[in-house]
Amino acid sequence: MTPIYLDVHVPAAITVQLRRQGVDVITAQEDGGSTLTDTELLERSTALGRVMFTQDIRVKALAEQWQRAGRNFGGLVFGHQLHGSVGQYVRNLLLIAQSTDAEEWIGQVEQLPLR
């Protein structure tokens, strides 16, 4: 199972629903990361062996920059705030958590909702 790190921009409803489904989730706020920079957040999620889910386009751009530079990170899943519902994101993140291992996400960027 893939553990997930939720950025500060992710609605609390997503956190609650994922936890109800048994997903190992930690939020940046719970981890003391509310004031960390985007770089520090991506480094932190990587250090914890977690895939980061964000709705911040700047974090997605950073991860893609690292990807092009060959810099490893724990993986990033991006979901635009206007392109999916809480329910869609919960279903997609549940699928990711249950059907993949964290090692598969190293250096990967994925955009939700899945099609």
Jmol script that loads the backbone (N, CA, C; Angstrom):
load data "model"
ATOM      1  N   MET A   1       0.848  -1.184   0.000  1.00  0.00           N
ATOM      2  CA  MET A   1       0.000   0.000   0.000  1.00  0.00           C
ATOM      3  C   MET A   1       0.890   1.244   0.000  1.00  0.00           C
ATOM      4  N   THR A   2       0.485   2.242  -0.733  1.00  0.00           N
ATOM      5  CA  THR A   2       1.234   3.491  -0.833  1.00  0.00           C
ATOM      6  C   THR A   2       0.729   4.501   0.191  1.00  0.00           C
ATOM      7  N   PRO A   3       1.602   4.967   1.081  1.00  0.00           N
ATOM      8  CA  PRO A   3       1.207   6.023   2.016  1.00  0.00           C
ATOM      9  C   PRO A   3       1.205   7.372   1.301  1.00  0.00           C
ATOM     10  N   ILE A   4       0.314   8.252   1.735  1.00  0.00           N
ATOM     11  CA  ILE A   4       0.111   9.529   1.051  1.00  0.00           C
ATOM     12  C   ILE A   4       0.356  10.696   1.994  1.00  0.00           C
ATOM     13  N   TYR A   5       0.973  11.726   1.444  1.00  0.00           N
ATOM     14  CA  TYR A   5       1.230  12.985   2.145  1.00  0.00           C
ATOM     15  C   TYR A   5       0.365  14.038   1.478  1.00  0.00           C
ATOM     16  N   LEU A   6      -0.492  14.704   2.249  1.00  0.00           N
ATOM     17  CA  LEU A   6      -1.401  15.699   1.683  1.00  0.00           C
ATOM     18  C   LEU A   6      -0.887  17.107   1.936  1.00  0.00           C
ATOM     19  N   ASP A   7      -0.776  17.865   0.870  1.00  0.00           N
ATOM     20  CA  ASP A   7      -0.345  19.252   0.903  1.00  0.00           C
ATOM     21  C   ASP A   7      -1.364  20.104   1.665  1.00  0.00           C
ATOM     22  N   VAL A   8      -0.947  21.289   2.057  1.00  0.00           N
ATOM     23  CA  VAL A   8      -1.819  22.196   2.822  1.00  0.00           C
ATOM     24  C   VAL A   8      -3.040  22.655   2.033  1.00  0.00           C
ATOM     25  N   HIS A   9      -3.019  22.533   0.718  1.00  0.00           N
ATOM     26  CA  HIS A   9      -4.124  22.994  -0.123  1.00  0.00           C
ATOM     27  C   HIS A   9      -5.243  21.967  -0.291  1.00  0.00           C
ATOM     28  N   VAL A  10      -5.049  20.788   0.264  1.00  0.00           N
ATOM     29  CA  VAL A  10      -6.022  19.702   0.083  1.00  0.00           C
ATOM     30  C   VAL A  10      -7.144  19.834   1.114  1.00  0.00           C
ATOM     31  N   PRO A  11      -8.410  19.796   0.659  1.00  0.00           N
ATOM     32  CA  PRO A  11      -9.533  19.908   1.596  1.00  0.00           C
ATOM     33  C   PRO A  11      -9.536  18.803   2.655  1.00  0.00           C
ATOM     34  N   ALA A  12      -9.927  19.166   3.855  1.00  0.00           N
ATOM     35  CA  ALA A  12      -9.985  18.219   4.971  1.00  0.00           C
ATOM     36  C   ALA A  12     -10.911  17.041   4.666  1.00  0.00           C
ATOM     37  N   ALA A  13     -11.938  17.261   3.864  1.00  0.00           N
ATOM     38  CA  ALA A  13     -12.872  16.187   3.529  1.00  0.00           C
ATOM     39  C   ALA A  13     -12.157  15.023   2.836  1.00  0.00           C
ATOM     40  N   ILE A  14     -11.157  15.316   2.046  1.00  0.00           N
ATOM     41  CA  ILE A  14     -10.392  14.247   1.383  1.00  0.00           C
ATOM     42  C   ILE A  14      -9.628  13.442   2.425  1.00  0.00           C
ATOM     43  N   THR A  15      -9.014  14.128   3.368  1.00  0.00           N
ATOM     44  CA  THR A  15      -8.283  13.449   4.439  1.00  0.00           C
ATOM     45  C   THR A  15      -9.201  12.517   5.212  1.00  0.00           C
ATOM     46  N   VAL A  16     -10.349  13.029   5.624  1.00  0.00           N
ATOM     47  CA  VAL A  16     -11.303  12.257   6.424  1.00  0.00           C
ATOM     48  C   VAL A  16     -11.764  11.013   5.663  1.00  0.00           C
ATOM     49  N   GLN A  17     -12.137  11.176   4.412  1.00  0.00           N
ATOM     50  CA  GLN A  17     -12.655  10.048   3.634  1.00  0.00           C
ATOM     51  C   GLN A  17     -11.578   8.992   3.380  1.00  0.00           C
ATOM     52  N   LEU A  18     -10.352   9.422   3.095  1.00  0.00           N
ATOM     53  CA  LEU A  18      -9.282   8.446   2.883  1.00  0.00           C
ATOM     54  C   LEU A  18      -9.012   7.648   4.149  1.00  0.00           C
ATOM     55  N   ARG A  19      -9.000   8.329   5.269  1.00  0.00           N
ATOM     56  CA  ARG A  19      -8.768   7.624   6.539  1.00  0.00           C
ATOM     57  C   ARG A  19      -9.893   6.646   6.845  1.00  0.00           C
ATOM     58  N   ARG A  20     -11.109   6.999   6.511  1.00  0.00           N
ATOM     59  CA  ARG A  20     -12.240   6.071   6.721  1.00  0.00           C
ATOM     60  C   ARG A  20     -12.069   4.807   5.893  1.00  0.00           C
ATOM     61  N   GLN A  21     -11.349   4.923   4.797  1.00  0.00           N
ATOM     62  CA  GLN A  21     -11.101   3.771   3.916  1.00  0.00           C
ATOM     63  C   GLN A  21      -9.812   3.032   4.290  1.00  0.00           C
ATOM     64  N   GLY A  22      -9.152   3.486   5.356  1.00  0.00           N
ATOM     65  CA  GLY A  22      -7.967   2.795   5.839  1.00  0.00           C
ATOM     66  C   GLY A  22      -6.659   3.199   5.183  1.00  0.00           C
ATOM     67  N   VAL A  23      -6.659   4.322   4.462  1.00  0.00           N
ATOM     68  CA  VAL A  23      -5.442   4.773   3.798  1.00  0.00           C
ATOM     69  C   VAL A  23      -4.532   5.452   4.821  1.00  0.00           C
ATOM     70  N   ASP A  24      -3.239   5.169   4.733  1.00  0.00           N
ATOM     71  CA  ASP A  24      -2.231   5.777   5.585  1.00  0.00           C
ATOM     72  C   ASP A  24      -1.947   7.185   5.045  1.00  0.00           C
ATOM     73  N   VAL A  25      -2.518   8.187   5.699  1.00  0.00           N
ATOM     74  CA  VAL A  25      -2.450   9.575   5.253  1.00  0.00           C
ATOM     75  C   VAL A  25      -1.881  10.440   6.367  1.00  0.00           C
ATOM     76  N   ILE A  26      -1.009  11.373   5.978  1.00  0.00           N
ATOM     77  CA  ILE A  26      -0.559  12.413   6.898  1.00  0.00           C
ATOM     78  C   ILE A  26      -0.671  13.742   6.148  1.00  0.00           C
ATOM     79  N   THR A  27      -1.118  14.765   6.848  1.00  0.00           N
ATOM     80  CA  THR A  27      -1.219  16.080   6.221  1.00  0.00           C
ATOM     81  C   THR A  27       0.002  16.910   6.576  1.00  0.00           C
ATOM     82  N   ALA A  28       0.292  17.871   5.726  1.00  0.00           N
ATOM     83  CA  ALA A  28       1.412  18.783   5.998  1.00  0.00           C
ATOM     84  C   ALA A  28       1.198  19.506   7.324  1.00  0.00           C
ATOM     85  N   GLN A  29      -0.048  19.842   7.623  1.00  0.00           N
ATOM     86  CA  GLN A  29      -0.353  20.536   8.877  1.00  0.00           C
ATOM     87  C   GLN A  29      -0.014  19.662  10.080  1.00  0.00           C
ATOM     88  N   GLU A  30      -0.385  18.388  10.031  1.00  0.00           N
ATOM     89  CA  GLU A  30      -0.101  17.457  11.126  1.00  0.00           C
ATOM     90  C   GLU A  30       1.398  17.230  11.284  1.00  0.00           C
ATOM     91  N   ASP A  31       2.110  17.343  10.184  1.00  0.00           N
ATOM     92  CA  ASP A  31       3.546  17.101  10.163  1.00  0.00           C
ATOM     93  C   ASP A  31       4.352  18.362  10.482  1.00  0.00           C
ATOM     94  N   GLY A  32       3.656  19.448  10.794  1.00  0.00           N
ATOM     95  CA  GLY A  32       4.336  20.704  11.092  1.00  0.00           C
ATOM     96  C   GLY A  32       4.837  21.421   9.853  1.00  0.00           C
ATOM     97  N   GLY A  33       4.269  21.089   8.706  1.00  0.00           N
ATOM     98  CA  GLY A  33       4.751  21.645   7.448  1.00  0.00           C
ATOM     99  C   GLY A  33       3.931  22.772   6.868  1.00  0.00           C
ATOM    100  N   SER A  34       3.078  23.374   7.670  1.00  0.00           N
ATOM    101  CA  SER A  34       2.197  24.429   7.160  1.00  0.00           C
ATOM    102  C   SER A  34       2.948  25.612   6.564  1.00  0.00           C
ATOM    103  N   THR A  35       4.158  25.872   7.041  1.00  0.00           N
ATOM    104  CA  THR A  35       4.905  27.036   6.555  1.00  0.00           C
ATOM    105  C   THR A  35       6.110  26.644   5.701  1.00  0.00           C
ATOM    106  N   LEU A  36       6.227  25.370   5.365  1.00  0.00           N
ATOM    107  CA  LEU A  36       7.341  24.929   4.528  1.00  0.00           C
ATOM    108  C   LEU A  36       7.162  25.415   3.096  1.00  0.00           C
ATOM    109  N   THR A  37       8.269  25.626   2.418  1.00  0.00           N
ATOM    110  CA  THR A  37       8.222  25.983   1.004  1.00  0.00           C
ATOM    111  C   THR A  37       7.813  24.752   0.192  1.00  0.00           C
ATOM    112  N   ASP A  38       7.492  24.969  -1.075  1.00  0.00           N
ATOM    113  CA  ASP A  38       7.143  23.845  -1.948  1.00  0.00           C
ATOM    114  C   ASP A  38       8.285  22.839  -2.021  1.00  0.00           C
ATOM    115  N   THR A  39       9.498  23.330  -2.146  1.00  0.00           N
ATOM    116  CA  THR A  39      10.671  22.459  -2.197  1.00  0.00           C
ATOM    117  C   THR A  39      10.786  21.640  -0.912  1.00  0.00           C
ATOM    118  N   GLU A  40      10.625  22.285   0.221  1.00  0.00           N
ATOM    119  CA  GLU A  40      10.721  21.591   1.507  1.00  0.00           C
ATOM    120  C   GLU A  40       9.616  20.555   1.664  1.00  0.00           C
ATOM    121  N   LEU A  41       8.411  20.853   1.184  1.00  0.00           N
ATOM    122  CA  LEU A  41       7.306  19.887   1.267  1.00  0.00           C
ATOM    123  C   LEU A  41       7.593  18.650   0.419  1.00  0.00           C
ATOM    124  N   LEU A  42       8.087  18.860  -0.785  1.00  0.00           N
ATOM    125  CA  LEU A  42       8.392  17.721  -1.647  1.00  0.00           C
ATOM    126  C   LEU A  42       9.552  16.901  -1.066  1.00  0.00           C
ATOM    127  N   GLU A  43      10.522  17.580  -0.499  1.00  0.00           N
ATOM    128  CA  GLU A  43      11.620  16.872   0.169  1.00  0.00           C
ATOM    129  C   GLU A  43      11.116  16.106   1.389  1.00  0.00           C
ATOM    130  N   ARG A  44      10.217  16.707   2.153  1.00  0.00           N
ATOM    131  CA  ARG A  44       9.687  16.067   3.364  1.00  0.00           C
ATOM    132  C   ARG A  44       8.885  14.817   3.019  1.00  0.00           C
ATOM    133  N   SER A  45       7.987  14.922   2.039  1.00  0.00           N
ATOM    134  CA  SER A  45       7.192  13.748   1.659  1.00  0.00           C
ATOM    135  C   SER A  45       8.102  12.632   1.150  1.00  0.00           C
ATOM    136  N   THR A  46       9.160  13.001   0.451  1.00  0.00           N
ATOM    137  CA  THR A  46      10.125  12.023  -0.048  1.00  0.00           C
ATOM    138  C   THR A  46      10.848  11.351   1.115  1.00  0.00           C
ATOM    139  N   ALA A  47      11.280  12.153   2.072  1.00  0.00           N
ATOM    140  CA  ALA A  47      11.997  11.605   3.240  1.00  0.00           C
ATOM    141  C   ALA A  47      11.128  10.628   4.017  1.00  0.00           C
ATOM    142  N   LEU A  48       9.817  10.866   4.021  1.00  0.00           N
ATOM    143  CA  LEU A  48       8.882   9.991   4.732  1.00  0.00           C
ATOM    144  C   LEU A  48       8.453   8.783   3.897  1.00  0.00           C
ATOM    145  N   GLY A  49       8.888   8.723   2.645  1.00  0.00           N
ATOM    146  CA  GLY A  49       8.517   7.600   1.769  1.00  0.00           C
ATOM    147  C   GLY A  49       7.070   7.641   1.341  1.00  0.00           C
ATOM    148  N   ARG A  50       6.545   8.855   1.171  1.00  0.00           N
ATOM    149  CA  ARG A  50       5.137   9.042   0.820  1.00  0.00           C
ATOM    150  C   ARG A  50       4.987   9.763  -0.518  1.00  0.00           C
ATOM    151  N   VAL A  51       3.943   9.409  -1.220  1.00  0.00           N
ATOM    152  CA  VAL A  51       3.552  10.132  -2.422  1.00  0.00           C
ATOM    153  C   VAL A  51       2.793  11.371  -1.970  1.00  0.00           C
ATOM    154  N   MET A  52       3.127  12.516  -2.553  1.00  0.00           N
ATOM    155  CA  MET A  52       2.430  13.746  -2.189  1.00  0.00           C
ATOM    156  C   MET A  52       1.246  13.983  -3.122  1.00  0.00           C
ATOM    157  N   PHE A  53       0.099  14.336  -2.537  1.00  0.00           N
ATOM    158  CA  PHE A  53      -1.043  14.809  -3.303  1.00  0.00           C
ATOM    159  C   PHE A  53      -1.174  16.295  -3.050  1.00  0.00           C
ATOM    160  N   THR A  54      -1.258  17.060  -4.135  1.00  0.00           N
ATOM    161  CA  THR A  54      -1.385  18.501  -4.034  1.00  0.00           C
ATOM    162  C   THR A  54      -2.413  19.019  -5.027  1.00  0.00           C
ATOM    163  N   GLN A  55      -2.932  20.187  -4.725  1.00  0.00           N
ATOM    164  CA  GLN A  55      -3.786  20.900  -5.663  1.00  0.00           C
ATOM    165  C   GLN A  55      -3.143  22.240  -6.023  1.00  0.00           C
ATOM    166  N   ASP A  56      -1.847  22.336  -5.777  1.00  0.00           N
ATOM    167  CA  ASP A  56      -1.068  23.542  -6.042  1.00  0.00           C
ATOM    168  C   ASP A  56      -0.250  23.329  -7.316  1.00  0.00           C
ATOM    169  N   ILE A  57      -0.565  24.090  -8.352  1.00  0.00           N
ATOM    170  CA  ILE A  57       0.095  23.930  -9.653  1.00  0.00           C
ATOM    171  C   ILE A  57       1.594  24.205  -9.561  1.00  0.00           C
ATOM    172  N   ARG A  58       2.005  25.046  -8.621  1.00  0.00           N
ATOM    173  CA  ARG A  58       3.436  25.338  -8.468  1.00  0.00           C
ATOM    174  C   ARG A  58       4.208  24.108  -7.990  1.00  0.00           C
ATOM    175  N   VAL A  59       3.590  23.289  -7.149  1.00  0.00           N
ATOM    176  CA  VAL A  59       4.247  22.062  -6.684  1.00  0.00           C
ATOM    177  C   VAL A  59       4.363  21.078  -7.844  1.00  0.00           C
ATOM    178  N   LYS A  60       3.329  21.018  -8.664  1.00  0.00           N
ATOM    179  CA  LYS A  60       3.380  20.153  -9.849  1.00  0.00           C
ATOM    180  C   LYS A  60       4.512  20.603 -10.777  1.00  0.00           C
ATOM    181  N   ALA A  61       4.624  21.894 -11.011  1.00  0.00           N
ATOM    182  CA  ALA A  61       5.697  22.415 -11.867  1.00  0.00           C
ATOM    183  C   ALA A  61       7.069  22.090 -11.280  1.00  0.00           C
ATOM    184  N   LEU A  62       7.210  22.194  -9.973  1.00  0.00           N
ATOM    185  CA  LEU A  62       8.469  21.863  -9.297  1.00  0.00           C
ATOM    186  C   LEU A  62       8.815  20.385  -9.498  1.00  0.00           C
ATOM    187  N   ALA A  63       7.839  19.516  -9.289  1.00  0.00           N
ATOM    188  CA  ALA A  63       8.071  18.075  -9.456  1.00  0.00           C
ATOM    189  C   ALA A  63       8.456  17.751 -10.897  1.00  0.00           C
ATOM    190  N   GLU A  64       7.820  18.398 -11.847  1.00  0.00           N
ATOM    191  CA  GLU A  64       8.161  18.166 -13.254  1.00  0.00           C
ATOM    192  C   GLU A  64       9.567  18.678 -13.570  1.00  0.00           C
ATOM    193  N   GLN A  65       9.964  19.776 -12.939  1.00  0.00           N
ATOM    194  CA  GLN A  65      11.319  20.294 -13.094  1.00  0.00           C
ATOM    195  C   GLN A  65      12.328  19.287 -12.552  1.00  0.00           C
ATOM    196  N   TRP A  66      12.042  18.743 -11.363  1.00  0.00           N
ATOM    197  CA  TRP A  66      12.920  17.729 -10.767  1.00  0.00           C
ATOM    198  C   TRP A  66      12.980  16.489 -11.657  1.00  0.00           C
ATOM    199  N   GLN A  67      11.845  16.126 -12.222  1.00  0.00           N
ATOM    200  CA  GLN A  67      11.773  14.962 -13.099  1.00  0.00           C
ATOM    201  C   GLN A  67      12.708  15.152 -14.300  1.00  0.00           C
ATOM    202  N   ARG A  68      12.631  16.325 -14.945  1.00  0.00           N
ATOM    203  CA  ARG A  68      13.488  16.611 -16.097  1.00  0.00           C
ATOM    204  C   ARG A  68      14.970  16.628 -15.716  1.00  0.00           C
ATOM    205  N   ALA A  69      15.263  17.087 -14.499  1.00  0.00           N
ATOM    206  CA  ALA A  69      16.647  17.170 -14.034  1.00  0.00           C
ATOM    207  C   ALA A  69      17.171  15.835 -13.511  1.00  0.00           C
ATOM    208  N   GLY A  70      16.293  14.834 -13.431  1.00  0.00           N
ATOM    209  CA  GLY A  70      16.694  13.526 -12.918  1.00  0.00           C
ATOM    210  C   GLY A  70      16.838  13.491 -11.408  1.00  0.00           C
ATOM    211  N   ARG A  71      16.224  14.445 -10.735  1.00  0.00           N
ATOM    212  CA  ARG A  71      16.275  14.489  -9.272  1.00  0.00           C
ATOM    213  C   ARG A  71      15.149  13.616  -8.705  1.00  0.00           C
ATOM    214  N   ASN A  72      15.492  12.678  -7.862  1.00  0.00           N
ATOM    215  CA  ASN A  72      14.496  11.774  -7.299  1.00  0.00           C
ATOM    216  C   ASN A  72      13.629  12.461  -6.252  1.00  0.00           C
ATOM    217  N   PHE A  73      12.397  12.061  -6.221  1.00  0.00           N
ATOM    218  CA  PHE A  73      11.433  12.478  -5.207  1.00  0.00           C
ATOM    219  C   PHE A  73      10.424  11.354  -5.085  1.00  0.00           C
ATOM    220  N   GLY A  74       9.640  11.384  -4.022  1.00  0.00           N
ATOM    221  CA  GLY A  74       8.755  10.273  -3.698  1.00  0.00           C
ATOM    222  C   GLY A  74       7.528  10.117  -4.565  1.00  0.00           C
ATOM    223  N   GLY A  75       7.356  10.972  -5.541  1.00  0.00           N
ATOM    224  CA  GLY A  75       6.198  10.924  -6.422  1.00  0.00           C
ATOM    225  C   GLY A  75       5.209  12.008  -6.075  1.00  0.00           C
ATOM    226  N   LEU A  76       4.488  12.459  -7.090  1.00  0.00           N
ATOM    227  CA  LEU A  76       3.515  13.529  -6.898  1.00  0.00           C
ATOM    228  C   LEU A  76       2.247  13.222  -7.673  1.00  0.00           C
ATOM    229  N   VAL A  77       1.128  13.419  -7.027  1.00  0.00           N
ATOM    230  CA  VAL A  77      -0.176  13.319  -7.667  1.00  0.00           C
ATOM    231  C   VAL A  77      -0.809  14.700  -7.571  1.00  0.00           C
ATOM    232  N   PHE A  78      -1.234  15.234  -8.714  1.00  0.00           N
ATOM    233  CA  PHE A  78      -1.811  16.575  -8.780  1.00  0.00           C
ATOM    234  C   PHE A  78      -3.274  16.492  -9.194  1.00  0.00           C
ATOM    235  N   GLY A  79      -4.102  17.237  -8.497  1.00  0.00           N
ATOM    236  CA  GLY A  79      -5.509  17.343  -8.863  1.00  0.00           C
ATOM    237  C   GLY A  79      -5.937  18.800  -8.816  1.00  0.00           C
ATOM    238  N   HIS A  80      -6.226  19.367  -9.970  1.00  0.00           N
ATOM    239  CA  HIS A  80      -6.634  20.774 -10.037  1.00  0.00           C
ATOM    240  C   HIS A  80      -7.930  20.967  -9.258  1.00  0.00           C
ATOM    241  N   GLN A  81      -8.021  22.064  -8.537  1.00  0.00           N
ATOM    242  CA  GLN A  81      -9.190  22.330  -7.689  1.00  0.00           C
ATOM    243  C   GLN A  81     -10.491  22.410  -8.472  1.00  0.00           C
ATOM    244  N   LEU A  82     -10.429  22.772  -9.749  1.00  0.00           N
ATOM    245  CA  LEU A  82     -11.651  22.940 -10.545  1.00  0.00           C
ATOM    246  C   LEU A  82     -11.947  21.773 -11.479  1.00  0.00           C
ATOM    247  N   HIS A  83     -11.073  20.780 -11.533  1.00  0.00           N
ATOM    248  CA  HIS A  83     -11.242  19.709 -12.510  1.00  0.00           C
ATOM    249  C   HIS A  83     -11.682  18.375 -11.930  1.00  0.00           C
ATOM    250  N   GLY A  84     -12.024  18.359 -10.661  1.00  0.00           N
ATOM    251  CA  GLY A  84     -12.494  17.119 -10.055  1.00  0.00           C
ATOM    252  C   GLY A  84     -13.189  17.408  -8.743  1.00  0.00           C
ATOM    253  N   SER A  85     -14.004  16.475  -8.324  1.00  0.00           N
ATOM    254  CA  SER A  85     -14.732  16.626  -7.065  1.00  0.00           C
ATOM    255  C   SER A  85     -13.964  15.927  -5.940  1.00  0.00           C
ATOM    256  N   VAL A  86     -14.357  16.230  -4.723  1.00  0.00           N
ATOM    257  CA  VAL A  86     -13.776  15.538  -3.571  1.00  0.00           C
ATOM    258  C   VAL A  86     -13.945  14.033  -3.740  1.00  0.00           C
ATOM    259  N   GLY A  87     -15.131  13.612  -4.144  1.00  0.00           N
ATOM    260  CA  GLY A  87     -15.392  12.180  -4.339  1.00  0.00           C
ATOM    261  C   GLY A  87     -14.485  11.548  -5.377  1.00  0.00           C
ATOM    262  N   GLN A  88     -14.260  12.234  -6.500  1.00  0.00           N
ATOM    263  CA  GLN A  88     -13.368  11.704  -7.532  1.00  0.00           C
ATOM    264  C   GLN A  88     -11.953  11.563  -7.000  1.00  0.00           C
ATOM    265  N   TYR A  89     -11.491  12.590  -6.303  1.00  0.00           N
ATOM    266  CA  TYR A  89     -10.130  12.541  -5.780  1.00  0.00           C
ATOM    267  C   TYR A  89      -9.976  11.447  -4.723  1.00  0.00           C
ATOM    268  N   VAL A  90     -10.968  11.278  -3.890  1.00  0.00           N
ATOM    269  CA  VAL A  90     -10.908  10.216  -2.881  1.00  0.00           C
ATOM    270  C   VAL A  90     -10.853   8.851  -3.568  1.00  0.00           C
ATOM    271  N   ARG A  91     -11.713   8.616  -4.550  1.00  0.00           N
ATOM    272  CA  ARG A  91     -11.716   7.326  -5.262  1.00  0.00           C
ATOM    273  C   ARG A  91     -10.368   7.079  -5.949  1.00  0.00           C
ATOM    274  N   ASN A  92      -9.846   8.094  -6.609  1.00  0.00           N
ATOM    275  CA  ASN A  92      -8.575   7.939  -7.317  1.00  0.00           C
ATOM    276  C   ASN A  92      -7.418   7.707  -6.357  1.00  0.00           C
ATOM    277  N   LEU A  93      -7.357   8.453  -5.272  1.00  0.00           N
ATOM    278  CA  LEU A  93      -6.280   8.278  -4.296  1.00  0.00           C
ATOM    279  C   LEU A  93      -6.395   6.934  -3.582  1.00  0.00           C
ATOM    280  N   LEU A  94      -7.603   6.484  -3.333  1.00  0.00           N
ATOM    281  CA  LEU A  94      -7.818   5.161  -2.742  1.00  0.00           C
ATOM    282  C   LEU A  94      -7.284   4.081  -3.677  1.00  0.00           C
ATOM    283  N   LEU A  95      -7.568   4.204  -4.955  1.00  0.00           N
ATOM    284  CA  LEU A  95      -7.065   3.252  -5.953  1.00  0.00           C
ATOM    285  C   LEU A  95      -5.533   3.249  -5.971  1.00  0.00           C
ATOM    286  N   ILE A  96      -4.944   4.436  -5.969  1.00  0.00           N
ATOM    287  CA  ILE A  96      -3.481   4.552  -5.957  1.00  0.00           C
ATOM    288  C   ILE A  96      -2.911   3.902  -4.700  1.00  0.00           C
ATOM    289  N   ALA A  97      -3.480   4.241  -3.541  1.00  0.00           N
ATOM    290  CA  ALA A  97      -2.971   3.715  -2.272  1.00  0.00           C
ATOM    291  C   ALA A  97      -3.071   2.193  -2.215  1.00  0.00           C
ATOM    292  N   GLN A  98      -4.172   1.637  -2.680  1.00  0.00           N
ATOM    293  CA  GLN A  98      -4.402   0.201  -2.552  1.00  0.00           C
ATOM    294  C   GLN A  98      -3.728  -0.645  -3.633  1.00  0.00           C
ATOM    295  N   SER A  99      -3.433  -0.055  -4.780  1.00  0.00           N
ATOM    296  CA  SER A  99      -2.956  -0.884  -5.884  1.00  0.00           C
ATOM    297  C   SER A  99      -1.496  -0.638  -6.271  1.00  0.00           C
ATOM    298  N   THR A 100      -0.811   0.240  -5.553  1.00  0.00           N
ATOM    299  CA  THR A 100       0.590   0.506  -5.875  1.00  0.00           C
ATOM    300  C   THR A 100       1.438   0.474  -4.610  1.00  0.00           C
ATOM    301  N   ASP A 101       2.738   0.421  -4.818  1.00  0.00           N
ATOM    302  CA  ASP A 101       3.706   0.536  -3.731  1.00  0.00           C
ATOM    303  C   ASP A 101       4.438   1.858  -3.897  1.00  0.00           C
ATOM    304  N   ALA A 102       4.876   2.432  -2.793  1.00  0.00           N
ATOM    305  CA  ALA A 102       5.544   3.734  -2.818  1.00  0.00           C
ATOM    306  C   ALA A 102       6.740   3.744  -3.771  1.00  0.00           C
ATOM    307  N   GLU A 103       7.467   2.633  -3.870  1.00  0.00           N
ATOM    308  CA  GLU A 103       8.641   2.571  -4.733  1.00  0.00           C
ATOM    309  C   GLU A 103       8.294   2.809  -6.195  1.00  0.00           C
ATOM    310  N   GLU A 104       7.088   2.444  -6.598  1.00  0.00           N
ATOM    311  CA  GLU A 104       6.656   2.637  -7.983  1.00  0.00           C
ATOM    312  C   GLU A 104       6.489   4.114  -8.331  1.00  0.00           C
ATOM    313  N   TRP A 105       6.362   4.952  -7.329  1.00  0.00           N
ATOM    314  CA  TRP A 105       6.079   6.372  -7.539  1.00  0.00           C
ATOM    315  C   TRP A 105       7.326   7.238  -7.595  1.00  0.00           C
ATOM    316  N   ILE A 106       8.464   6.688  -7.275  1.00  0.00           N
ATOM    317  CA  ILE A 106       9.675   7.507  -7.230  1.00  0.00           C
ATOM    318  C   ILE A 106       9.901   8.186  -8.581  1.00  0.00           C
ATOM    319  N   GLY A 107       9.953   9.514  -8.535  1.00  0.00           N
ATOM    320  CA  GLY A 107      10.188  10.314  -9.730  1.00  0.00           C
ATOM    321  C   GLY A 107       9.004  10.459 -10.664  1.00  0.00           C
ATOM    322  N   GLN A 108       7.821  10.012 -10.245  1.00  0.00           N
ATOM    323  CA  GLN A 108       6.637  10.046 -11.105  1.00  0.00           C
ATOM    324  C   GLN A 108       5.715  11.213 -10.763  1.00  0.00           C
ATOM    325  N   VAL A 109       5.035  11.726 -11.788  1.00  0.00           N
ATOM    326  CA  VAL A 109       4.013  12.764 -11.624  1.00  0.00           C
ATOM    327  C   VAL A 109       2.764  12.275 -12.334  1.00  0.00           C
ATOM    328  N   GLU A 110       1.643  12.320 -11.649  1.00  0.00           N
ATOM    329  CA  GLU A 110       0.357  11.890 -12.221  1.00  0.00           C
ATOM    330  C   GLU A 110      -0.673  12.970 -11.976  1.00  0.00           C
ATOM    331  N   GLN A 111      -1.580  13.127 -12.899  1.00  0.00           N
ATOM    332  CA  GLN A 111      -2.637  14.111 -12.762  1.00  0.00           C
ATOM    333  C   GLN A 111      -3.982  13.420 -12.602  1.00  0.00           C
ATOM    334  N   LEU A 112      -4.771  13.898 -11.652  1.00  0.00           N
ATOM    335  CA  LEU A 112      -6.122  13.397 -11.414  1.00  0.00           C
ATOM    336  C   LEU A 112      -7.137  14.423 -11.925  1.00  0.00           C
ATOM    337  N   PRO A 113      -8.366  14.018 -12.172  1.00  0.00           N
ATOM    338  CA  PRO A 113      -8.875  12.664 -12.001  1.00  0.00           C
ATOM    339  C   PRO A 113      -8.389  11.726 -13.106  1.00  0.00           C
ATOM    340  N   LEU A 114      -8.258  10.433 -12.714  1.00  0.00           N
ATOM    341  CA  LEU A 114      -7.878   9.403 -13.673  1.00  0.00           C
ATOM    342  C   LEU A 114      -9.013   9.223 -14.653  1.00  0.00           C
ATOM    343  N   ARG A 115      -8.668   8.833 -15.823  1.00  0.00           N
ATOM    344  CA  ARG A 115      -9.703   8.646 -16.865  1.00  0.00           C
ATOM    345  C   ARG A 115      -9.940   7.182 -17.099  1.00  0.00           C
TER     346      ARG A 115
END
end "model"
wireframe off; spacefill off
backbone 0.3
color backbone group
